[in-house]
């Protein structure tokens, strides 16, 4: 089954984060801390809220 590329997945998001952090040379403990912090934000902010934060950021 093919999935719509725009379909949201918390696990896919975390996979992107882990992949990027490994490319940047982060150690396992820092990756673990960041993944936990991001995971907790999934319960605190909606997808549109997170999009707004990104669009309003300097990143």
C-alpha positions, 0 to 999 in steps of 0.5 A: 500500500502506498502512502500519501507523502503529505500524510503526517506520521509522528514516527516518520518525523522522529525518523527524519530527526534521528537520521539528521542528528546522526549525520551531524555526529550527535551521540546516542544520549543526545539523540535520545534526549532530543527525540524524547523532547520532540515526542513530548511536543506532539501532545502539546502542539497541533500540526498547524501550531508546529507549522506556525512555529517553523514558519515564524522561526529563523530556521 
